[in-house]
Amino acid sequence: MVWSPRVTVAAVITDDAGRHLLVEEAPEGAVVFNQPAGHGEPGESLLQAVCREVREETCREFTPLALLGIYQWVSPRGKTYLRFGFHGRVGEVLHGCQRDPDIIRTHWLATREITHGGLQLRSPMVAQCISDHQAGHHLPLEALHEMA
């Protein structure tokens, strides 16, 4: 059997009050909370993918500042995910922008609301990325190398 992990990107975004920007979505019918995240498209770098995903899911431009880490998770269905977590900032909502139809709404939430508020997180990677950001686990973006 060939190991074929699904590669994803995610953005940990905090505001000046320390709240995190999460999206509420229902990918398979059940409502879950996640960072703006998704899969890269052919020919796209990881940084391009995370900027596009944030824009599509929040209608905000994303400026990556650091790589938080690389996360491996095997879902209950047996699928392996490799998540590249980034920390960064967003601008104001872009006028005329249409969010991805899978996104119900966006929320600015305090850490406690996310970790102890009874929210159904899309995966354990959501809380781990936040924890790593708060612990200062920031790698320079120069740690990423794209080979042509």
NORZI-V546311 format. One record per helix or strand. SS is the DSSP state (h for helix, s for strand). FROM is the first residue (numbers start at 0). TO is the last residue. Records with the same first field share a line. If there is no record, write none. Layout:
# NORZI-V546311
SS->FROM-TO, FROM-TO
This chain:
# NORZI-V546311
s->5-13, 19-24, 31-33, 35-38, 61-73, 79-89, 102-108, 120-120, 138-138
h->45-57, 110-115, 123-133, 140-142
